[in-house]
Amino acid sequence: MAKMITSECINCGACEADCPNNAISEGDPIYLIDWEKCTECVGESDSPHCLEVCPVEGAIIPDAGHVETLEELKAKYARLH
């Protein structure tokens, strides 16, 4: 399942620089995650980088509108890289 950024975002930009898929970009007024590029860092690491660097709990959550299996996330990562 892709991640999404909520209105809790403080626009610090920490997540953008750490995303290995370039799925995060600056939006107005908060950062945005492109679900077509978000693999939850499957293929890259054991946990999403954005969650590790975000200083605000609850600013990045699962995107229930874009649910994908582990196999789908792995295939997406392979396509992106």
Residue frames as a rotation matrix with the C-alpha (Angstrom) as fourth column:
MET 1
0.585 0.811 0.000 0.00
0.811 -0.585 0.000 0.00
0.000 0.000 -1.000 0.00
ALA 2
-0.149 -0.610 0.779 1.38
0.530 -0.714 -0.458 3.39
0.835 0.344 0.430 -0.94
LYS 3
-0.393 -0.040 -0.919 1.87
0.860 -0.369 -0.352 6.07
-0.325 -0.928 0.179 1.66
MET 4
0.228 0.427 0.875 0.23
0.617 -0.758 0.210 9.49
0.753 0.492 -0.436 1.76
ILE 5
-0.836 -0.524 -0.163 1.04
0.485 -0.566 -0.666 12.71
0.257 -0.636 0.728 3.58
THR 6
0.159 0.943 -0.291 -1.62
0.969 -0.093 0.227 14.25
0.187 -0.318 -0.929 5.80
SER 7
0.567 0.167 0.807 -2.32
0.167 -0.982 0.085 17.81
0.807 0.087 -0.585 6.85
GLU 8
0.918 -0.314 -0.244 -0.10
0.257 0.001 0.966 17.14
-0.303 -0.949 0.081 9.88
CYS 9
0.254 -0.856 0.450 2.87
0.941 0.112 -0.319 17.73
0.222 0.505 0.834 7.54
ILE 10
0.573 -0.138 -0.808 5.02
0.369 -0.836 0.405 20.71
-0.732 -0.530 -0.428 8.61
ASN 11
0.982 -0.141 0.127 6.69
0.078 -0.308 -0.948 21.09
0.172 0.941 -0.292 5.17
CYS 12
0.554 -0.832 0.034 10.18
-0.339 -0.188 0.922 20.35
-0.761 -0.522 -0.386 6.47
GLY 13
0.595 -0.261 -0.760 11.16
-0.783 0.026 -0.622 18.43
0.183 0.965 -0.189 3.32
ALA 14
-0.207 -0.734 0.647 13.01
-0.816 0.494 0.299 15.66
-0.539 -0.466 -0.701 5.17
CYS 15
0.251 0.403 0.880 11.02
0.030 0.906 -0.423 12.95
-0.967 0.133 0.215 3.39
GLU 16
0.926 0.167 -0.338 11.59
-0.302 -0.207 -0.931 14.28
-0.226 0.964 -0.141 -0.14
ALA 17
0.209 -0.949 -0.236 15.37
-0.965 -0.162 -0.204 13.96
0.155 0.270 -0.950 -0.02
ASP 18
-0.482 -0.446 0.754 15.22
-0.686 0.728 -0.008 10.44
-0.545 -0.521 -0.656 1.45
CYS 19
0.543 0.776 0.321 12.79
-0.371 0.565 -0.737 8.83
-0.753 0.281 0.595 -1.02
PRO 20
-0.447 -0.814 0.370 14.70
-0.038 0.430 0.902 6.36
-0.894 0.389 -0.223 -3.23
ASN 21
-0.263 0.451 0.853 11.94
0.900 0.434 0.047 6.43
-0.349 0.780 -0.520 -5.87
ASN 22
-0.995 -0.099 -0.028 11.57
0.088 -0.961 0.261 10.22
-0.052 0.257 0.965 -6.13
ALA 23
-0.371 0.929 -0.002 7.91
0.778 0.312 0.546 9.73
0.508 0.201 -0.838 -5.25
ILE 24
0.263 0.439 -0.859 7.72
0.876 -0.483 0.021 12.74
-0.405 -0.758 -0.512 -2.92
SER 25
-0.462 -0.365 0.809 7.41
0.696 -0.714 0.076 16.31
0.549 0.598 0.584 -4.14
GLU 26
-0.879 0.120 -0.461 6.61
0.243 -0.719 -0.651 19.69
-0.409 -0.685 0.603 -2.68
GLY 27
-0.261 0.870 0.417 2.94
0.855 0.008 0.519 20.51
0.449 0.492 -0.746 -2.93
ASP 28
-0.845 0.084 0.528 0.81
-0.229 -0.949 -0.216 23.38
0.483 -0.304 0.821 -1.77
PRO 29
0.596 -0.480 0.644 0.50
-0.701 -0.702 0.126 23.50
0.392 -0.526 -0.755 1.18
ILE 30
0.434 -0.434 0.790 2.00
-0.543 0.574 0.613 20.09
-0.719 -0.695 0.014 2.06
TYR 31
-0.644 -0.707 -0.291 4.30
-0.705 0.403 0.583 17.55
-0.295 0.581 -0.759 0.42
LEU 32
0.530 0.825 -0.196 2.72
-0.820 0.439 -0.369 14.90
-0.218 0.356 0.909 -1.81
ILE 33
-0.477 -0.607 0.636 3.51
-0.340 0.795 0.503 11.24
-0.810 0.023 -0.586 -2.47
ASP 34
-0.090 0.369 -0.925 2.96
-0.987 0.092 0.133 9.92
0.134 0.925 0.356 -6.00
TRP 35
0.360 0.313 0.879 1.36
-0.587 0.808 -0.048 6.52
-0.726 -0.499 0.474 -5.39
GLU 36
0.983 0.016 -0.182 2.54
-0.162 0.539 -0.826 5.32
0.085 0.842 0.533 -8.80
LYS 37
0.200 -0.978 -0.062 6.15
-0.358 -0.013 -0.934 5.65
0.912 0.209 -0.352 -7.59
CYS 38
-0.044 -0.191 0.981 5.74
-0.997 -0.055 -0.055 4.75
0.065 -0.980 -0.188 -3.90
THR 39
0.100 0.001 -0.995 6.82
-0.214 0.977 -0.020 1.20
0.972 0.215 0.098 -3.10
GLU 40
0.943 0.157 0.292 7.03
-0.295 0.000 0.955 1.74
0.150 -0.988 0.046 0.67
CYS 41
0.164 -0.986 0.025 10.75
-0.984 -0.161 0.073 1.24
-0.068 -0.036 -0.997 -0.03
VAL 42
0.663 0.065 0.746 10.16
-0.062 0.998 -0.032 -2.45
-0.746 -0.025 0.665 -0.80
GLY 43
0.800 -0.471 0.372 13.23
0.548 0.320 -0.773 -3.52
0.245 0.822 0.514 -2.75
GLU 44
0.266 -0.677 0.686 15.30
-0.150 -0.732 -0.664 -0.81
0.952 0.074 -0.297 -1.08
SER 45
-0.765 -0.489 0.419 14.99
-0.462 -0.036 -0.886 -1.37
0.449 -0.872 -0.198 2.68
ASP 46
-0.776 0.421 -0.470 12.94
0.565 0.794 -0.222 -3.02
0.280 -0.438 -0.854 5.41
SER 47
0.037 0.809 -0.587 10.82
0.834 -0.349 -0.428 0.04
-0.551 -0.474 -0.687 6.15
PRO 48
0.610 0.267 0.746 9.73
0.703 -0.616 -0.355 3.23
0.365 0.741 -0.564 4.38
HIS 49
-0.487 -0.873 0.020 12.46
0.804 -0.457 -0.381 5.89
0.342 -0.170 0.924 4.51
CYS 50
-0.303 0.409 0.861 9.89
-0.042 -0.908 0.417 8.67
0.952 0.090 0.292 4.76
LEU 51
0.765 0.626 -0.150 8.54
0.081 0.138 0.987 7.29
0.639 -0.767 0.055 8.03
GLU 52
0.318 -0.738 -0.595 12.05
0.936 0.344 0.073 7.01
0.151 -0.580 0.800 9.45
VAL 53
-0.684 -0.708 0.178 12.92
0.690 -0.707 -0.159 10.66
0.238 0.014 0.971 8.81
CYS 54
-0.016 0.754 0.657 9.57
0.204 -0.641 0.740 12.39
0.979 0.145 -0.143 9.33
PRO 55
-0.912 -0.407 0.056 9.63
0.052 -0.249 -0.967 14.36
0.407 -0.879 0.248 12.60
VAL 56
-0.491 0.815 0.308 5.82
-0.870 -0.441 -0.221 14.42
-0.044 -0.376 0.925 12.91
GLU 57
-0.902 0.245 0.356 3.94
0.161 0.955 -0.250 11.33
-0.402 -0.168 -0.900 14.04
GLY 58
-0.018 0.979 0.201 0.86
0.550 0.177 -0.816 10.80
-0.835 0.096 -0.542 11.89
ALA 59
0.025 -0.016 -1.000 2.02
-0.568 -0.823 -0.001 12.99
-0.823 0.568 -0.030 9.00
ILE 60
-0.480 -0.192 -0.856 2.60
-0.833 0.406 0.377 9.95
0.275 0.894 -0.354 6.75
ILE 61
-0.138 0.564 0.814 0.01
-0.568 0.629 -0.531 7.20
-0.811 -0.536 0.234 6.72
PRO 62
-0.721 -0.032 0.693 -1.04
0.427 0.767 0.479 4.27
-0.546 0.641 -0.539 4.52
ASP 63
-0.638 0.509 -0.579 -3.03
-0.736 -0.623 0.263 5.33
-0.227 0.594 0.772 1.45
ALA 64
-0.375 0.571 0.731 -6.10
-0.028 0.781 -0.624 3.11
-0.927 -0.255 -0.276 1.62
GLY 65
0.605 0.632 -0.484 -6.99
-0.454 -0.226 -0.862 4.15
-0.654 0.741 0.150 -1.92
HIS 66
0.432 -0.554 -0.712 -3.92
-0.773 0.180 -0.609 2.44
0.465 0.813 -0.350 -3.34
VAL 67
0.452 -0.184 0.873 -3.54
-0.591 0.671 0.447 -1.01
-0.668 -0.718 0.195 -1.82
GLU 68
0.404 -0.403 -0.821 -0.89
-0.741 0.382 -0.552 -3.27
0.536 0.832 -0.145 -3.39
THR 69
0.992 -0.109 -0.067 0.51
0.127 0.870 0.476 -6.67
0.006 -0.480 0.877 -2.54
LEU 70
0.384 -0.923 -0.016 4.15
-0.183 -0.093 0.979 -7.24
-0.905 -0.372 -0.204 -1.70
GLU 71
-0.113 -0.392 0.913 4.63
0.774 0.541 0.328 -8.78
-0.623 0.744 0.243 -5.14
GLU 72
0.650 0.423 0.632 3.11
0.731 -0.575 -0.367 -5.73
0.208 0.700 -0.683 -6.82
LEU 73
0.914 -0.362 -0.184 5.37
-0.229 -0.833 0.503 -3.41
-0.335 -0.418 -0.844 -4.82
LYS 74
0.057 -0.928 0.368 8.43
0.149 0.372 0.916 -5.46
-0.987 0.002 0.159 -5.78
ALA 75
0.048 0.033 0.998 7.43
0.974 0.222 -0.054 -5.35
-0.224 0.974 -0.022 -9.46
LYS 76
0.929 0.304 0.212 6.86
0.340 -0.926 -0.161 -1.59
0.147 0.222 -0.964 -9.28
TYR 77
0.595 -0.784 -0.175 10.31
-0.267 -0.398 0.878 -1.12
-0.758 -0.476 -0.446 -7.70
ALA 78
-0.142 -0.654 0.743 11.87
0.566 0.562 0.603 -3.21
-0.812 0.507 0.290 -10.49
ARG 79
0.426 0.382 0.820 10.13
0.898 -0.288 -0.333 -1.07
0.108 0.878 -0.466 -13.14
LEU 80
0.999 0.021 -0.025 11.32
0.025 -0.980 0.199 2.14
-0.020 -0.200 -0.980 -11.51
HIS 81
0.352 -0.935 0.041 14.92
-0.600 -0.192 0.776 0.99
-0.718 -0.298 -0.629 -11.23
